[in-house]
Amino acid sequence: MHATRSILATTALAAALLTGCSGTGGVTPTAPVVTTEAAAPTTAAATGAQAVKDWYSSGGQDNINTISATMDKIGKDGTDAAGLATDCQQLVSDITAAQTGAPIPDAQAQASWATALDHLHLGASDCAAGAKASNGDQISKGATEISEGTTDLIAVSTRISQLAGQ
């Protein structure tokens, strides 16, 4: 009984950690303003910014929003180990799909994106395995990795917003 309470308490703590680093914490970047009337870029920076806007509107935004929505679900699972396992496994799938997408055409944003996806994948894998095995330590490890990935995801958001002029 004590072990079960400990696991549930650890799960609740991890869920609270995950809630703090989920999409509700500002991970989803502000959508870049993309107009069809924009003049042709006159500098390499303008061309690069447009390429990032194109990446964002051609699937990047969908990947970020999907990842953030799944992270929100994880944060809401609380002590529901089955729900946590399912949602963490869904995050693994979301990350895998994002990793197969086109790279961000900006070296700084891409480096943060790749690192974010790596941390999030590790964290979601540990979270799913820990929840399935009722292993609070593994869930906590997953929460830490997800938190690290979220920091990188915020860096991606910030960079996209900078390039979009917001």
C-alpha positions in Angstrom: 0.0 0.0 0.0 2.8 2.4 0.9 4.6 1.7 -2.4 1.4 2.3 -4.4 0.9 5.7 -2.6 4.6 6.6 -3.3 4.2 5.7 -7.0 0.9 7.7 -7.2 2.5 10.7 -5.4 5.5 10.5 -7.8 3.2 10.2 -10.7 1.2 13.3 -9.5 4.5 15.2 -9.1 5.6 14.2 -12.5 2.3 15.2 -14.0 2.6 18.6 -12.2 6.0 19.0 -13.8 4.7 18.0 -17.1 1.8 20.5 -16.8 4.3 23.2 -16.1 6.2 22.4 -19.3 3.2 21.7 -21.5 1.8 23.8 -24.3 -0.2 25.9 -21.9 3.2 27.3 -20.7 3.6 29.3 -23.9 5.3 26.7 -26.0 3.2 27.2 -29.1 4.8 30.1 -31.0 2.8 33.0 -32.2 1.9 32.3 -35.8 4.1 34.3 -38.2 2.3 36.9 -40.2 2.5 35.6 -43.8 0.9 37.9 -46.4 0.5 37.1 -50.1 1.2 40.7 -51.0 4.8 40.8 -49.6 7.4 42.3 -51.9 10.2 40.0 -53.1 12.9 39.7 -50.5 15.9 41.9 -51.1 18.3 40.4 -48.7 19.5 36.9 -47.7 17.9 37.5 -44.2 14.6 38.3 -45.8 14.8 35.2 -48.0 15.7 33.0 -44.9 12.8 34.5 -42.9 10.4 33.7 -45.7 11.7 30.1 -45.9 11.1 29.7 -42.2 7.6 31.1 -42.6 7.0 28.7 -45.4 8.3 25.8 -43.3 6.0 26.9 -40.4 2.9 27.2 -42.6 3.7 23.9 -44.5 3.6 21.5 -41.6 5.9 23.0 -38.9 3.0 24.7 -37.1 0.9 21.6 -37.2 3.8 19.6 -35.7 4.3 22.1 -32.9 0.6 22.3 -32.2 0.2 18.5 -32.1 3.2 18.1 -29.8 1.9 20.9 -27.5 -1.7 19.4 -27.4 -0.4 16.0 -26.4 1.8 17.6 -23.7 -1.3 19.3 -22.4 -3.0 15.9 -22.2 -0.1 14.4 -20.3 -0.2 17.3 -17.8 -3.9 16.7 -17.2 -3.5 12.9 -16.6 -2.6 13.4 -12.9 -2.4 10.0 -11.2 -4.1 8.1 -14.1 -1.2 5.8 -15.0 -3.1 4.3 -17.9 -3.9 7.7 -19.4 -0.3 8.8 -18.8 1.1 5.8 -20.5 -1.3 6.3 -23.5 -0.6 10.0 -23.8 3.2 9.6 -23.4 3.2 6.9 -26.1 1.2 9.3 -28.3 3.9 12.0 -27.7 6.5 9.4 -29.0 4.4 9.1 -32.1 4.0 12.8 -32.5 7.8 13.3 -32.1 8.5 10.6 -34.6 6.2 12.2 -37.2 7.9 15.6 -36.6 11.3 14.1 -37.0 10.4 12.8 -40.5 9.3 16.3 -41.6 11.4 18.9 -43.4 14.2 20.6 -41.4 13.7 24.2 -40.5 15.6 26.3 -43.0 17.4 28.3 -40.3 20.5 26.7 -38.6 19.7 28.2 -35.2 16.1 27.2 -35.2 16.9 23.7 -36.6 19.5 23.0 -34.0 17.0 23.9 -31.2 14.2 21.9 -33.0 16.4 18.8 -33.3 17.5 19.0 -29.7 13.9 19.6 -28.5 12.7 16.5 -30.5 15.5 14.4 -29.1 14.8 15.4 -25.5 11.0 15.1 -25.9 11.3 11.7 -27.5 13.5 10.4 -24.7 11.2 11.9 -22.1 8.0 10.6 -23.7 9.6 7.1 -24.0 10.6 7.1 -20.3 7.2 8.5 -19.3 5.3 5.8 -21.2 7.5 2.9 -19.9 7.4 4.3 -16.4 3.7 4.7 -16.4 3.2 1.2 -17.8 5.5 -0.3 -15.1 4.2 2.0 -12.3 7.8 3.2 -12.0 7.8 6.6 -10.4 11.5 7.2 -10.9 11.3 6.5 -14.6 8.3 8.8 -14.9 10.2 11.6 -13.1 13.2 11.0 -15.4 10.8 11.4 -18.4 9.4 14.6 -16.9 12.9 16.0 -16.5 13.7 15.1 -20.2 10.4 16.6 -21.3 11.2 19.8 -19.4 14.6 20.0 -21.2 12.9 19.5 -24.5 10.4 22.2 -23.7 13.2 24.7 -23.1 14.5 24.0 -26.6 10.9 24.1 -28.1 10.5 27.6 -26.6 13.8 28.6 -28.2 12.4 27.4 -31.6 9.3 29.4 -31.0 11.3 32.5 -30.1 13.5 32.1 -33.2 10.5 31.7 -35.5 8.9 34.8 -34.0 12.2 36.8 -34.4 12.4 35.8 -38.1 8.8 36.6 -38.6 9.4 40.1 -37.2 7.1 39.6 -34.2 
